[in-house]
Amino acid sequence: MAIRYGVQADTREECMRALTELCERLGAQPALLPSDTFGNGWLARAKRIPPAGRAPEPGQQ
């Protein structure tokens, strides 16, 4: 299974800022841009970027 990181915030702007910071610090990429679909604030997700030249682990395609 692929590793995922999550961000939750009160506003879309706050969630986007946190997602951007998370991706920069962890070398990740957005997997789900900020969404309020769940009705409990804004949620975003990021996933780890596999090292270059290395095949993705099962479930990370």
N, CA, C, O and CB atoms as a CASP TS submission, in Angstrom:
PFRMAT TS
TARGET T0000
AUTHOR 0000-0000-0000
METHOD Language model
MODEL 1
PARENT N/A
ATOM      1  N   MET     1       0.838  -1.180   0.000  1.00  0.00           N
ATOM      2  CA  MET     1       0.000   0.000   0.000  1.00  0.00           C
ATOM      3  C   MET     1       0.883   1.242   0.000  1.00  0.00           C
ATOM      4  O   MET     1       1.896   1.288   0.698  1.00  0.00           O
ATOM      5  CB  MET     1      -0.953  -0.002   1.214  1.00  0.00           C
ATOM      6  N   ALA     2       0.509   2.227  -0.764  1.00  0.00           N
ATOM      7  CA  ALA     2       1.257   3.472  -0.844  1.00  0.00           C
ATOM      8  C   ALA     2       1.109   4.273   0.448  1.00  0.00           C
ATOM      9  O   ALA     2       0.063   4.242   1.096  1.00  0.00           O
ATOM     10  CB  ALA     2       0.788   4.302  -2.044  1.00  0.00           C
ATOM     11  N   ILE     3       2.164   4.985   0.808  1.00  0.00           N
ATOM     12  CA  ILE     3       2.130   5.845   1.998  1.00  0.00           C
ATOM     13  C   ILE     3       1.429   7.139   1.621  1.00  0.00           C
ATOM     14  O   ILE     3       1.730   7.741   0.590  1.00  0.00           O
ATOM     15  CB  ILE     3       3.577   6.128   2.552  1.00  0.00           C
ATOM     16  N   ARG     4       0.495   7.563   2.457  1.00  0.00           N
ATOM     17  CA  ARG     4      -0.247   8.811   2.254  1.00  0.00           C
ATOM     18  C   ARG     4      -0.122   9.683   3.490  1.00  0.00           C
ATOM     19  O   ARG     4      -0.064   9.178   4.611  1.00  0.00           O
ATOM     20  CB  ARG     4      -1.738   8.528   1.939  1.00  0.00           C
ATOM     21  N   TYR     5      -0.081  10.987   3.286  1.00  0.00           N
ATOM     22  CA  TYR     5      -0.056  11.961   4.368  1.00  0.00           C
ATOM     23  C   TYR     5      -1.312  12.809   4.245  1.00  0.00           C
ATOM     24  O   TYR     5      -1.768  13.073   3.133  1.00  0.00           O
ATOM     25  CB  TYR     5       1.241  12.846   4.324  1.00  0.00           C
ATOM     26  N   GLY     6      -1.875  13.237   5.356  1.00  0.00           N
ATOM     27  CA  GLY     6      -3.101  14.026   5.319  1.00  0.00           C
ATOM     28  C   GLY     6      -2.954  15.370   6.007  1.00  0.00           C
ATOM     29  O   GLY     6      -2.162  15.531   6.935  1.00  0.00           O
ATOM     30  N   VAL     7      -3.738  16.333   5.531  1.00  0.00           N
ATOM     31  CA  VAL     7      -3.811  17.676   6.101  1.00  0.00           C
ATOM     32  C   VAL     7      -5.284  18.002   6.285  1.00  0.00           C
ATOM     33  O   VAL     7      -6.095  17.749   5.395  1.00  0.00           O
ATOM     34  CB  VAL     7      -3.091  18.745   5.187  1.00  0.00           C
ATOM     35  N   GLN     8      -5.627  18.556   7.425  1.00  0.00           N
ATOM     36  CA  GLN     8      -7.004  18.995   7.672  1.00  0.00           C
ATOM     37  C   GLN     8      -6.948  20.420   8.209  1.00  0.00           C
ATOM     38  O   GLN     8      -6.112  20.730   9.057  1.00  0.00           O
ATOM     39  CB  GLN     8      -7.748  18.035   8.680  1.00  0.00           C
ATOM     40  N   ALA     9      -7.829  21.287   7.722  1.00  0.00           N
ATOM     41  CA  ALA     9      -7.838  22.685   8.123  1.00  0.00           C
ATOM     42  C   ALA     9      -9.258  23.248   8.043  1.00  0.00           C
ATOM     43  O   ALA     9     -10.159  22.628   7.478  1.00  0.00           O
ATOM     44  CB  ALA     9      -6.880  23.508   7.240  1.00  0.00           C
ATOM     45  N   ASP    10      -9.434  24.435   8.621  1.00  0.00           N
ATOM     46  CA  ASP    10     -10.746  25.084   8.629  1.00  0.00           C
ATOM     47  C   ASP    10     -11.101  25.742   7.292  1.00  0.00           C
ATOM     48  O   ASP    10     -12.275  25.804   6.927  1.00  0.00           O
ATOM     49  CB  ASP    10     -10.792  26.121   9.724  1.00  0.00           C
ATOM     50  N   THR    11     -10.083  26.239   6.552  1.00  0.00           N
ATOM     51  CA  THR    11     -10.352  26.915   5.279  1.00  0.00           C
ATOM     52  C   THR    11      -9.552  26.258   4.159  1.00  0.00           C
ATOM     53  O   THR    11      -8.557  25.577   4.406  1.00  0.00           O
ATOM     54  CB  THR    11     -10.008  28.422   5.375  1.00  0.00           C
ATOM     55  N   ARG    12     -10.001  26.474   2.926  1.00  0.00           N
ATOM     56  CA  ARG    12      -9.303  25.921   1.762  1.00  0.00           C
ATOM     57  C   ARG    12      -7.897  26.500   1.664  1.00  0.00           C
ATOM     58  O   ARG    12      -6.944  25.768   1.394  1.00  0.00           O
ATOM     59  CB  ARG    12     -10.091  26.207   0.466  1.00  0.00           C
ATOM     60  N   GLU    13      -7.759  27.800   1.879  1.00  0.00           N
ATOM     61  CA  GLU    13      -6.459  28.461   1.762  1.00  0.00           C
ATOM     62  C   GLU    13      -5.469  27.901   2.786  1.00  0.00           C
ATOM     63  O   GLU    13      -4.315  27.628   2.458  1.00  0.00           O
ATOM     64  CB  GLU    13      -6.612  29.983   1.946  1.00  0.00           C
ATOM     65  N   GLU    14      -5.924  27.737   4.009  1.00  0.00           N
ATOM     66  CA  GLU    14      -5.081  27.188   5.073  1.00  0.00           C
ATOM     67  C   GLU    14      -4.663  25.752   4.726  1.00  0.00           C
ATOM     68  O   GLU    14      -3.510  25.374   4.930  1.00  0.00           O
ATOM     69  CB  GLU    14      -5.829  27.223   6.438  1.00  0.00           C
ATOM     70  N   CYS    15      -5.577  24.979   4.217  1.00  0.00           N
ATOM     71  CA  CYS    15      -5.311  23.592   3.838  1.00  0.00           C
ATOM     72  C   CYS    15      -4.293  23.537   2.696  1.00  0.00           C
ATOM     73  O   CYS    15      -3.386  22.705   2.720  1.00  0.00           O
ATOM     74  CB  CYS    15      -6.621  22.881   3.427  1.00  0.00           C
ATOM     75  N   MET    16      -4.431  24.404   1.708  1.00  0.00           N
ATOM     76  CA  MET    16      -3.512  24.433   0.571  1.00  0.00           C
ATOM     77  C   MET    16      -2.114  24.830   1.016  1.00  0.00           C
ATOM     78  O   MET    16      -1.130  24.243   0.565  1.00  0.00           O
ATOM     79  CB  MET    16      -4.017  25.400  -0.506  1.00  0.00           C
ATOM     80  N   ARG    17      -2.015  25.822   1.900  1.00  0.00           N
ATOM     81  CA  ARG    17      -0.699  26.231   2.415  1.00  0.00           C
ATOM     82  C   ARG    17      -0.024  25.063   3.151  1.00  0.00           C
ATOM     83  O   ARG    17       1.163  24.802   2.960  1.00  0.00           O
ATOM     84  CB  ARG    17      -0.842  27.457   3.366  1.00  0.00           C
ATOM     85  N   ALA    18      -0.791  24.374   3.984  1.00  0.00           N
ATOM     86  CA  ALA    18      -0.241  23.243   4.741  1.00  0.00           C
ATOM     87  C   ALA    18       0.155  22.101   3.808  1.00  0.00           C
ATOM     88  O   ALA    18       1.189  21.467   4.022  1.00  0.00           O
ATOM     89  CB  ALA    18      -1.261  22.744   5.780  1.00  0.00           C
ATOM     90  N   LEU    19      -0.638  21.830   2.786  1.00  0.00           N
ATOM     91  CA  LEU    19      -0.321  20.785   1.817  1.00  0.00           C
ATOM     92  C   LEU    19       0.975  21.118   1.084  1.00  0.00           C
ATOM     93  O   LEU    19       1.829  20.250   0.907  1.00  0.00           O
ATOM     94  CB  LEU    19      -1.475  20.608   0.813  1.00  0.00           C
ATOM     95  N   THR    20       1.122  22.357   0.662  1.00  0.00           N
ATOM     96  CA  THR    20       2.334  22.793  -0.031  1.00  0.00           C
ATOM     97  C   THR    20       3.555  22.633   0.864  1.00  0.00           C
ATOM     98  O   THR    20       4.590  22.130   0.427  1.00  0.00           O
ATOM     99  CB  THR    20       2.198  24.253  -0.485  1.00  0.00           C
ATOM    100  N   GLU    21       3.433  23.061   2.114  1.00  0.00           N
ATOM    101  CA  GLU    21       4.548  22.937   3.057  1.00  0.00           C
ATOM    102  C   GLU    21       4.890  21.462   3.305  1.00  0.00           C
ATOM    103  O   GLU    21       6.063  21.090   3.329  1.00  0.00           O
ATOM    104  CB  GLU    21       4.204  23.637   4.392  1.00  0.00           C
ATOM    105  N   LEU    22       3.879  20.641   3.485  1.00  0.00           N
ATOM    106  CA  LEU    22       4.085  19.216   3.710  1.00  0.00           C
ATOM    107  C   LEU    22       4.846  18.588   2.540  1.00  0.00           C
ATOM    108  O   LEU    22       5.802  17.840   2.745  1.00  0.00           O
ATOM    109  CB  LEU    22       2.737  18.506   3.914  1.00  0.00           C
ATOM    110  N   CYS    23       4.418  18.895   1.319  1.00  0.00           N
ATOM    111  CA  CYS    23       5.062  18.338   0.132  1.00  0.00           C
ATOM    112  C   CYS    23       6.519  18.794   0.022  1.00  0.00           C
ATOM    113  O   CYS    23       7.394  17.999  -0.321  1.00  0.00           O
ATOM    114  CB  CYS    23       4.289  18.742  -1.128  1.00  0.00           C
ATOM    115  N   GLU    24       6.779  20.063   0.310  1.00  0.00           N
ATOM    116  CA  GLU    24       8.146  20.578   0.244  1.00  0.00           C
ATOM    117  C   GLU    24       9.033  19.909   1.282  1.00  0.00           C
ATOM    118  O   GLU    24      10.162  19.527   0.974  1.00  0.00           O
ATOM    119  CB  GLU    24       8.158  22.093   0.445  1.00  0.00           C
ATOM    120  N   ARG    25       8.544  19.762   2.501  1.00  0.00           N
ATOM    121  CA  ARG    25       9.356  19.201   3.591  1.00  0.00           C
ATOM    122  C   ARG    25       9.591  17.699   3.446  1.00  0.00           C
ATOM    123  O   ARG    25      10.661  17.209   3.807  1.00  0.00           O
ATOM    124  CB  ARG    25       8.689  19.477   4.922  1.00  0.00           C
ATOM    125  N   LEU    26       8.629  16.976   2.935  1.00  0.00           N
ATOM    126  CA  LEU    26       8.733  15.523   2.872  1.00  0.00           C
ATOM    127  C   LEU    26       9.085  14.990   1.488  1.00  0.00           C
ATOM    128  O   LEU    26       9.253  13.783   1.318  1.00  0.00           O
ATOM    129  CB  LEU    26       7.450  14.914   3.318  1.00  0.00           C
ATOM    130  N   GLY    27       9.198  15.872   0.499  1.00  0.00           N
ATOM    131  CA  GLY    27       9.461  15.400  -0.852  1.00  0.00           C
ATOM    132  C   GLY    27       8.297  14.582  -1.384  1.00  0.00           C
ATOM    133  O   GLY    27       8.485  13.539  -2.009  1.00  0.00           O
ATOM    134  N   ALA    28       7.098  15.072  -1.127  1.00  0.00           N
ATOM    135  CA  ALA    28       5.882  14.378  -1.549  1.00  0.00           C
ATOM    136  C   ALA    28       5.201  15.169  -2.664  1.00  0.00           C
ATOM    137  O   ALA    28       5.659  16.245  -3.051  1.00  0.00           O
ATOM    138  CB  ALA    28       4.913  14.179  -0.350  1.00  0.00           C
ATOM    139  N   GLN    29       4.106  14.619  -3.169  1.00  0.00           N
ATOM    140  CA  GLN    29       3.321  15.328  -4.187  1.00  0.00           C
ATOM    141  C   GLN    29       1.844  15.219  -3.818  1.00  0.00           C
ATOM    142  O   GLN    29       1.431  14.238  -3.200  1.00  0.00           O
ATOM    143  CB  GLN    29       3.586  14.745  -5.625  1.00  0.00           C
ATOM    144  N   PRO    30       1.045  16.220  -4.194  1.00  0.00           N
ATOM    145  CA  PRO    30      -0.385  16.169  -3.870  1.00  0.00           C
ATOM    146  C   PRO    30      -1.056  14.946  -4.477  1.00  0.00           C
ATOM    147  O   PRO    30      -0.803  14.596  -5.630  1.00  0.00           O
ATOM    148  CB  PRO    30      -1.082  17.433  -4.357  1.00  0.00           C
ATOM    149  N   ALA    31      -1.908  14.302  -3.698  1.00  0.00           N
ATOM    150  CA  ALA    31      -2.699  13.171  -4.176  1.00  0.00           C
ATOM    151  C   ALA    31      -4.175  13.541  -4.203  1.00  0.00           C
ATOM    152  O   ALA    31      -4.946  12.977  -4.980  1.00  0.00           O
ATOM    153  CB  ALA    31      -2.471  11.929  -3.289  1.00  0.00           C
ATOM    154  N   LEU    32      -4.573  14.493  -3.351  1.00  0.00           N
ATOM    155  CA  LEU    32      -5.942  15.002  -3.294  1.00  0.00           C
ATOM    156  C   LEU    32      -5.854  16.464  -2.902  1.00  0.00           C
ATOM    157  O   LEU    32      -5.432  16.785  -1.791  1.00  0.00           O
ATOM    158  CB  LEU    32      -6.836  14.186  -2.282  1.00  0.00           C
ATOM    159  N   LEU    33      -6.245  17.349  -3.800  1.00  0.00           N
ATOM    160  CA  LEU    33      -6.233  18.773  -3.478  1.00  0.00           C
ATOM    161  C   LEU    33      -7.313  19.067  -2.441  1.00  0.00           C
ATOM    162  O   LEU    33      -8.225  18.260  -2.264  1.00  0.00           O
ATOM    163  CB  LEU    33      -6.448  19.632  -4.754  1.00  0.00           C
ATOM    164  N   PRO    34      -7.231  20.204  -1.755  1.00  0.00           N
ATOM    165  CA  PRO    34      -8.206  20.505  -0.701  1.00  0.00           C
ATOM    166  C   PRO    34      -9.647  20.310  -1.157  1.00  0.00           C
ATOM    167  O   PRO    34     -10.066  20.794  -2.209  1.00  0.00           O
ATOM    168  CB  PRO    34      -8.020  21.924  -0.220  1.00  0.00           C
ATOM    169  N   SER    35     -10.390  19.581  -0.323  1.00  0.00           N
ATOM    170  CA  SER    35     -11.787  19.266  -0.609  1.00  0.00           C
ATOM    171  C   SER    35     -12.595  19.389   0.674  1.00  0.00           C
ATOM    172  O   SER    35     -12.120  19.031   1.752  1.00  0.00           O
ATOM    173  CB  SER    35     -11.929  17.842  -1.216  1.00  0.00           C
ATOM    174  N   ASP    36     -13.815  19.895   0.554  1.00  0.00           N
ATOM    175  CA  ASP    36     -14.705  19.967   1.719  1.00  0.00           C
ATOM    176  C   ASP    36     -15.858  18.971   1.577  1.00  0.00           C
ATOM    177  O   ASP    36     -16.906  19.128   2.203  1.00  0.00           O
ATOM    178  CB  ASP    36     -15.258  21.404   1.891  1.00  0.00           C
ATOM    179  N   THR    37     -15.657  17.969   0.767  1.00  0.00           N
ATOM    180  CA  THR    37     -16.678  16.969   0.484  1.00  0.00           C
ATOM    181  C   THR    37     -17.182  16.256   1.732  1.00  0.00           C
ATOM    182  O   THR    37     -18.350  15.875   1.808  1.00  0.00           O
ATOM    183  CB  THR    37     -16.140  15.961  -0.481  1.00  0.00           C
ATOM    184  N   PHE    38     -16.311  16.081   2.693  1.00  0.00           N
ATOM    185  CA  PHE    38     -16.668  15.302   3.876  1.00  0.00           C
ATOM    186  C   PHE    38     -17.420  16.112   4.917  1.00  0.00           C
ATOM    187  O   PHE    38     -17.904  15.545   5.896  1.00  0.00           O
ATOM    188  CB  PHE    38     -15.434  14.723   4.495  1.00  0.00           C
ATOM    189  N   GLY    39     -17.532  17.430   4.735  1.00  0.00           N
ATOM    190  CA  GLY    39     -18.326  18.276   5.611  1.00  0.00           C
ATOM    191  C   GLY    39     -17.734  18.550   6.983  1.00  0.00           C
ATOM    192  O   GLY    39     -18.429  19.058   7.863  1.00  0.00           O
ATOM    193  N   ASN    40     -16.463  18.223   7.183  1.00  0.00           N
ATOM    194  CA  ASN    40     -15.830  18.446   8.483  1.00  0.00           C
ATOM    195  C   ASN    40     -14.540  19.232   8.282  1.00  0.00           C
ATOM    196  O   ASN    40     -13.466  18.769   8.668  1.00  0.00           O
ATOM    197  CB  ASN    40     -15.547  17.095   9.209  1.00  0.00           C
ATOM    198  N   GLY    41     -14.635  20.413   7.682  1.00  0.00           N
ATOM    199  CA  GLY    41     -13.452  21.194   7.343  1.00  0.00           C
ATOM    200  C   GLY    41     -12.899  20.760   5.994  1.00  0.00           C
ATOM    201  O   GLY    41     -13.556  20.044   5.238  1.00  0.00           O
ATOM    202  N   TRP    42     -11.698  21.199   5.708  1.00  0.00           N
ATOM    203  CA  TRP    42     -11.050  20.905   4.432  1.00  0.00           C
ATOM    204  C   TRP    42     -10.004  19.824   4.631  1.00  0.00           C
ATOM    205  O   TRP    42      -9.299  19.811   5.639  1.00  0.00           O
ATOM    206  CB  TRP    42     -10.409  22.176   3.828  1.00  0.00           C
ATOM    207  N   LEU    43      -9.905  18.919   3.672  1.00  0.00           N
ATOM    208  CA  LEU    43      -8.997  17.788   3.748  1.00  0.00           C
ATOM    209  C   LEU    43      -8.187  17.717   2.455  1.00  0.00           C
ATOM    210  O   LEU    43      -8.726  17.898   1.363  1.00  0.00           O
ATOM    211  CB  LEU    43      -9.774  16.465   3.995  1.00  0.00           C
ATOM    212  N   ALA    44      -6.882  17.451   2.592  1.00  0.00           N
ATOM    213  CA  ALA    44      -6.012  17.248   1.432  1.00  0.00           C
ATOM    214  C   ALA    44      -5.086  16.082   1.747  1.00  0.00           C
ATOM    215  O   ALA    44      -4.846  15.762   2.912  1.00  0.00           O
ATOM    216  CB  ALA    44      -5.194  18.550   1.086  1.00  0.00           C
ATOM    217  N   ARG    45      -4.571  15.453   0.702  1.00  0.00           N
ATOM    218  CA  ARG    45      -3.656  14.328   0.886  1.00  0.00           C
ATOM    219  C   ARG    45      -2.455  14.481  -0.029  1.00  0.00           C
ATOM    220  O   ARG    45      -2.531  15.105  -1.087  1.00  0.00           O
ATOM    221  CB  ARG    45      -4.370  12.989   0.615  1.00  0.00           C
ATOM    222  N   ALA    46      -1.348  13.899   0.401  1.00  0.00           N
ATOM    223  CA  ALA    46      -0.122  13.864  -0.395  1.00  0.00           C
ATOM    224  C   ALA    46       0.405  12.439  -0.370  1.00  0.00           C
ATOM    225  O   ALA    46       0.081  11.656   0.522  1.00  0.00           O
ATOM    226  CB  ALA    46       0.951  14.877   0.146  1.00  0.00           C
ATOM    227  N   LYS    47       1.229  12.115  -1.372  1.00  0.00           N
ATOM    228  CA  LYS    47       1.854  10.788  -1.397  1.00  0.00           C
ATOM    229  C   LYS    47       3.352  10.945  -1.620  1.00  0.00           C
ATOM    230  O   LYS    47       3.823  11.917  -2.210  1.00  0.00           O
ATOM    231  CB  LYS    47       1.224   9.891  -2.506  1.00  0.00           C
ATOM    232  N   ARG    48       4.067   9.967  -1.133  1.00  0.00           N
ATOM    233  CA  ARG    48       5.515   9.963  -1.231  1.00  0.00           C
ATOM    234  C   ARG    48       5.933   9.804  -2.682  1.00  0.00           C
ATOM    235  O   ARG    48       5.304   9.057  -3.432  1.00  0.00           O
ATOM    236  CB  ARG    48       6.117   8.844  -0.370  1.00  0.00           C
ATOM    237  N   ILE    49       6.989  10.500  -3.085  1.00  0.00           N
ATOM    238  CA  ILE    49       7.553  10.352  -4.428  1.00  0.00           C
ATOM    239  C   ILE    49       8.656   9.299  -4.338  1.00  0.00           C
ATOM    240  O   ILE    49       9.612   9.483  -3.585  1.00  0.00           O
ATOM    241  CB  ILE    49       8.109  11.729  -4.988  1.00  0.00           C
ATOM    242  N   PRO    50       8.545   8.190  -5.095  1.00  0.00           N
ATOM    243  CA  PRO    50       9.586   7.160  -5.023  1.00  0.00           C
ATOM    244  C   PRO    50      10.905   7.695  -5.587  1.00  0.00           C
ATOM    245  O   PRO    50      10.900   8.506  -6.513  1.00  0.00           O
ATOM    246  CB  PRO    50       9.147   5.887  -5.792  1.00  0.00           C
ATOM    247  N   PRO    51      12.029   7.243  -5.032  1.00  0.00           N
ATOM    248  CA  PRO    51      13.332   7.673  -5.553  1.00  0.00           C
ATOM    249  C   PRO    51      13.474   7.323  -7.036  1.00  0.00           C
ATOM    250  O   PRO    51      12.950   6.308  -7.495  1.00  0.00           O
ATOM    251  CB  PRO    51      14.473   7.024  -4.745  1.00  0.00           C
ATOM    252  N   ALA    52      14.189   8.173  -7.780  1.00  0.00           N
ATOM    253  CA  ALA    52      14.390   7.946  -9.217  1.00  0.00           C
ATOM    254  C   ALA    52      15.141   6.643  -9.445  1.00  0.00           C
ATOM    255  O   ALA    52      16.067   6.306  -8.707  1.00  0.00           O
ATOM    256  CB  ALA    52      15.160   9.123  -9.855  1.00  0.00           C
ATOM    257  N   GLY    53      14.734   5.924 -10.465  1.00  0.00           N
ATOM    258  CA  GLY    53      15.396   4.690 -10.833  1.00  0.00           C
ATOM    259  C   GLY    53      14.983   3.482 -10.003  1.00  0.00           C
ATOM    260  O   GLY    53      15.528   2.392 -10.174  1.00  0.00           O
ATOM    261  N   ARG    54      14.036   3.672  -9.116  1.00  0.00           N
ATOM    262  CA  ARG    54      13.571   2.566  -8.274  1.00  0.00           C
ATOM    263  C   ARG    54      12.127   2.244  -8.641  1.00  0.00           C
ATOM    264  O   ARG    54      11.284   3.135  -8.735  1.00  0.00           O
ATOM    265  CB  ARG    54      13.694   2.920  -6.754  1.00  0.00           C
ATOM    266  N   ALA    55      11.860   0.985  -8.840  1.00  0.00           N
ATOM    267  CA  ALA    55      10.503   0.561  -9.185  1.00  0.00           C
ATOM    268  C   ALA    55       9.575   0.816  -7.995  1.00  0.00           C
ATOM    269  O   ALA    55       9.971   0.583  -6.853  1.00  0.00           O
ATOM    270  CB  ALA    55      10.477  -0.944  -9.593  1.00  0.00           C
ATOM    271  N   PRO    56       8.348   1.291  -8.239  1.00  0.00           N
ATOM    272  CA  PRO    56       7.411   1.510  -7.136  1.00  0.00           C
ATOM    273  C   PRO    56       7.062   0.194  -6.433  1.00  0.00           C
ATOM    274  O   PRO    56       7.003  -0.864  -7.059  1.00  0.00           O
ATOM    275  CB  PRO    56       6.133   2.186  -7.653  1.00  0.00           C
ATOM    276  N   GLU    57       6.836   0.285  -5.136  1.00  0.00           N
ATOM    277  CA  GLU    57       6.431  -0.885  -4.372  1.00  0.00           C
ATOM    278  C   GLU    57       5.013  -1.267  -4.778  1.00  0.00           C
ATOM    279  O   GLU    57       4.271  -0.425  -5.283  1.00  0.00           O
ATOM    280  CB  GLU    57       6.521  -0.617  -2.843  1.00  0.00           C
ATOM    281  N   PRO    58       4.623  -2.528  -4.563  1.00  0.00           N
ATOM    282  CA  PRO    58       3.258  -2.941  -4.911  1.00  0.00           C
ATOM    283  C   PRO    58       2.224  -1.993  -4.283  1.00  0.00           C
ATOM    284  O   PRO    58       2.326  -1.629  -3.111  1.00  0.00           O
ATOM    285  CB  PRO    58       3.001  -4.397  -4.446  1.00  0.00           C
ATOM    286  N   GLY    59       1.251  -1.612  -5.072  1.00  0.00           N
ATOM    287  CA  GLY    59       0.201  -0.706  -4.602  1.00  0.00           C
ATOM    288  C   GLY    59       0.526   0.759  -4.754  1.00  0.00           C
ATOM    289  O   GLY    59      -0.310   1.600  -4.423  1.00  0.00           O
ATOM    290  N   GLN    60       1.737   1.113  -5.254  1.00  0.00           N
ATOM    291  CA  GLN    60       2.118   2.510  -5.405  1.00  0.00           C
ATOM    292  C   GLN    60       2.055   2.974  -6.849  1.00  0.00           C
ATOM    293  O   GLN    60       2.565   4.047  -7.169  1.00  0.00           O
ATOM    294  CB  GLN    60       3.503   2.726  -4.864  1.00  0.00           C
ATOM    295  N   GLN    61       1.447   2.199  -7.721  1.00  0.00           N
ATOM    296  CA  GLN    61       1.367   2.618  -9.119  1.00  0.00           C
ATOM    297  C   GLN    61       0.287   3.631  -9.297  1.00  0.00           C
ATOM    298  O   GLN    61       0.065   4.108 -10.410  1.00  0.00           O
ATOM    299  CB  GLN    61       1.125   1.438 -10.034  1.00  0.00           C
TER
END
